[in-house]
């Protein structure tokens, strides 16, 4: 069940999320606590710049990974 869907939330809203689900072409790409998103991508070889917005960064990673 999807309770709430926000496409590219501003950072103040993103910080309030408990869990994030990222999907690409119908497949789950990431589903875990929001605070684990950036460390997960860092381990996968996608480090996030300190001043990057996490939601924008996640979309950039999805685009790059789906190529």
Secondary structure, DSSP 8 states (H G I E B T S, - for coil): ------SS--HHHHTT-SEEEEEETTEEEEEEEGGGHHHHHHHTT----TTS-HHHHHHHHHHHHT-
